Amino acid sequence: MKKLSLILLIGIVVFSACSILQTITNVSRLKFKLGEVNNFSVNGISLNEKSRISDFTPSDLLKLSTIFATGKMPASFTLNILAKNPNDGTGGYAATDINLKAFDWDLFLNDTKTISGGIGAPVIVPGVGESAVIPLRVEIDLLKFFGSGSLDEVINLALKLGGKRGNTSAVKVVAKPILGTPIGDISYPEPITIVDTEFK
């Protein structure tokens, strides 16, 4: 009887260890990449349909030059992070939904560290082999970090990020994800750098 109990106990321990290892393996496969920038506005002026300074109306330029003269240039936008969960049940890995419990981040523009933030609520990245979108709402005073530039330079930076032809090549996010799992929270050992070229 004691021998049977010992065998059962060993089996439970081995099974639990394998389950823990499988969980850690699965969640470690979660990858991130920068997505699109949406709804970029500067001092309340939308950049969605603007590609160059000449696309601004005289009224827009007056508003921008007036706020620029005060030493401020408020901007807001949504930066989308793509999270890819390859645990879709193929390739020898069990299908596993991943709970992104926390996501503290630092935003870099042109390699300049600007603001920090997090996510307001956990995000489930389903195990379907597709990307989930994590929207980061950003509110920033551009002149606080790029105050040495002229008005045209600051506007062109904003257009490069969030204009009609904008892209995220000048953006990177350094983040520290925390994943909720059945065995407890798992924090990435080191911050990860997220760019727009590939999933990492």
C-alpha positions as CSV (number, residue, x, y, z in Angstrom):
1,M,0.0,0.0,0.0
2,K,2.8,2.4,0.9
3,K,4.6,1.4,-2.3
4,L,1.5,2.2,-4.4
5,S,1.1,5.6,-2.6
6,L,4.7,6.4,-3.3
7,I,4.3,5.5,-7.0
8,L,1.2,7.7,-7.2
9,L,3.0,10.6,-5.5
10,I,5.9,10.3,-7.8
11,G,3.5,10.2,-10.8
12,I,1.7,13.4,-9.5
13,V,5.0,15.2,-9.0
14,V,6.3,14.2,-12.5
15,F,2.9,15.1,-14.1
16,S,2.9,18.5,-12.3
17,A,6.5,19.2,-13.3
18,C,5.7,18.4,-17.0
19,S,2.6,20.5,-16.8
20,I,4.6,23.5,-15.4
21,L,7.3,23.0,-18.0
22,Q,4.7,22.9,-20.8
23,T,3.0,26.0,-19.5
24,I,6.4,27.9,-19.3
25,T,7.3,26.7,-22.8
26,N,4.0,27.8,-24.3
27,V,3.9,31.2,-22.8
28,S,7.5,31.9,-23.7
29,R,6.5,31.6,-27.3
30,L,4.4,34.8,-27.2
31,K,5.9,37.4,-29.6
32,F,5.3,41.1,-30.1
33,K,5.6,43.6,-33.0
34,L,4.6,47.2,-33.6
35,G,1.4,47.7,-35.5
36,E,-0.2,50.9,-36.9
37,V,-0.5,54.3,-35.3
38,N,-4.1,55.5,-35.3
39,N,-5.9,58.7,-34.6
40,F,-2.8,60.9,-34.4
41,S,-3.7,64.5,-33.6
42,V,-1.5,67.5,-32.7
43,N,-3.2,70.3,-30.6
44,G,-6.5,68.7,-31.6
45,I,-5.7,68.7,-35.3
46,S,-6.1,65.3,-37.0
47,L,-3.2,64.1,-39.2
48,N,-5.1,61.2,-40.8
49,E,-5.3,62.9,-44.2
50,K,-2.1,64.9,-44.1
51,S,1.2,64.0,-45.6
52,R,3.1,67.3,-45.6
53,I,2.9,70.8,-44.1
54,S,1.2,72.2,-47.1
55,D,-1.8,70.0,-46.3
56,F,-2.6,72.1,-43.2
57,T,-5.0,75.0,-43.6
58,P,-3.9,78.5,-42.6
59,S,-6.1,78.2,-39.6
60,D,-4.4,74.9,-38.6
61,L,-0.9,76.5,-39.0
62,L,-2.0,79.5,-36.9
63,K,-3.2,77.2,-34.1
64,L,0.1,75.2,-34.2
65,S,2.4,78.3,-34.3
66,T,0.4,79.8,-31.4
67,I,0.7,76.8,-29.2
68,F,4.4,76.3,-30.3
69,A,5.2,79.8,-29.1
70,T,4.0,78.8,-25.6
71,G,6.6,76.0,-25.5
72,K,4.0,73.2,-25.9
73,M,2.9,70.9,-28.6
74,P,0.4,68.4,-27.3
75,A,-0.1,65.2,-29.3
76,S,-2.2,62.1,-28.8
77,F,-2.5,58.8,-30.7
78,T,-3.1,55.1,-30.4
79,L,-0.1,52.9,-30.9
80,N,-1.1,49.3,-31.6
81,I,1.1,46.4,-30.4
82,L,0.5,43.1,-32.1
83,A,0.9,40.0,-29.9
84,K,1.2,36.7,-31.8
85,N,0.4,33.5,-30.0
86,P,1.6,30.5,-32.1
87,N,0.2,28.0,-29.6
88,D,-2.6,26.9,-32.0
89,G,-2.3,23.1,-31.5
90,T,0.1,22.5,-34.4
91,G,3.8,21.8,-34.4
92,G,3.7,19.7,-31.3
93,Y,2.4,22.4,-28.9
94,A,-1.0,22.3,-27.3
95,A,-3.4,25.1,-28.1
96,T,-3.0,27.6,-25.3
97,D,-4.7,31.0,-24.7
98,I,-2.3,33.4,-23.0
99,N,-3.4,36.0,-20.5
100,L,-1.3,39.1,-20.7
101,K,-1.8,40.4,-17.2
102,A,0.4,43.5,-17.2
103,F,2.4,45.3,-19.8
104,D,4.5,48.2,-18.5
105,W,6.1,50.1,-21.4
106,D,8.5,52.9,-22.3
107,L,8.0,54.7,-25.6
108,F,11.0,55.8,-27.7
109,L,10.7,58.2,-30.6
110,N,13.8,58.7,-32.8
111,D,15.7,56.7,-30.0
112,T,14.6,59.3,-27.4
113,K,12.9,57.9,-24.4
114,T,9.6,59.8,-23.9
115,I,6.8,58.5,-21.7
116,S,5.8,55.3,-19.9
117,G,2.5,53.5,-19.3
118,G,0.7,50.3,-19.0
119,I,-2.5,48.5,-20.0
120,G,-5.7,49.2,-18.1
121,A,-6.9,45.6,-18.1
122,P,-5.5,42.1,-18.9
123,V,-5.6,41.0,-22.5
124,I,-6.3,37.5,-23.7
125,V,-4.2,36.4,-26.7
126,P,-6.0,33.4,-28.0
127,G,-4.2,30.3,-29.2
128,V,-5.5,30.5,-32.8
129,G,-2.2,31.3,-34.5
130,E,-3.3,34.9,-35.2
131,S,-2.2,38.3,-33.8
132,A,-4.2,40.1,-31.1
133,V,-4.0,43.9,-30.9
134,I,-3.0,45.7,-27.7
135,P,-3.8,49.4,-28.1
136,L,-1.6,51.8,-26.2
137,R,-3.1,55.2,-25.7
138,V,-0.4,57.8,-25.9
139,E,-0.6,61.5,-24.8
140,I,2.6,63.4,-25.1
141,D,4.0,67.0,-25.3
142,L,6.3,66.8,-28.3
143,L,8.2,69.9,-27.3
144,K,9.1,68.4,-23.9
145,F,11.4,65.9,-25.8
146,F,12.0,67.6,-29.1
147,G,12.0,71.3,-28.1
148,S,15.2,72.1,-29.9
149,G,13.6,71.7,-33.3
150,S,11.7,74.3,-35.3
151,L,7.9,74.2,-35.8
152,D,8.4,72.6,-39.2
153,E,10.7,69.9,-37.8
154,V,8.2,69.0,-35.0
155,I,5.3,68.9,-37.4
156,N,7.3,66.7,-39.8
157,L,8.1,64.3,-36.9
158,A,4.4,64.1,-36.2
159,L,3.6,63.5,-39.8
160,K,6.2,60.8,-40.1
161,L,4.5,59.0,-37.2
162,G,0.9,59.6,-37.7
163,G,0.3,61.2,-41.1
164,K,-1.4,59.7,-44.1
165,R,1.8,58.0,-45.0
166,G,3.1,57.6,-41.5
167,N,4.9,54.5,-40.2
168,T,6.5,53.3,-37.0
169,S,10.1,53.0,-38.2
170,A,11.1,55.8,-35.8
171,V,9.3,54.1,-32.9
172,K,10.2,51.4,-30.4
173,V,8.6,50.2,-27.3
174,V,10.6,48.6,-24.4
175,A,8.2,46.5,-22.3
176,K,8.1,44.1,-19.4
177,P,5.1,41.7,-20.0
178,I,3.7,39.7,-17.1
179,L,1.7,36.7,-18.0
180,G,-1.0,35.1,-15.9
181,T,-0.9,31.3,-15.8
182,P,-2.5,28.5,-13.8
183,I,0.8,28.2,-11.9
184,G,1.0,31.9,-11.1
185,D,2.3,35.0,-12.8
186,I,5.3,34.7,-15.1
187,S,7.3,37.9,-15.6
188,Y,9.8,38.2,-18.5
189,P,13.3,38.1,-17.0
190,E,14.4,41.1,-19.0
191,P,12.5,43.9,-20.8
192,I,11.9,43.3,-24.5
193,T,12.3,45.8,-27.3
194,I,9.4,45.9,-29.7
195,V,9.9,47.3,-33.2
196,D,8.0,47.2,-36.5
197,T,10.3,44.9,-38.5
198,E,9.7,41.5,-36.9
199,F,7.9,39.6,-34.1
200,K,10.2,39.3,-31.1
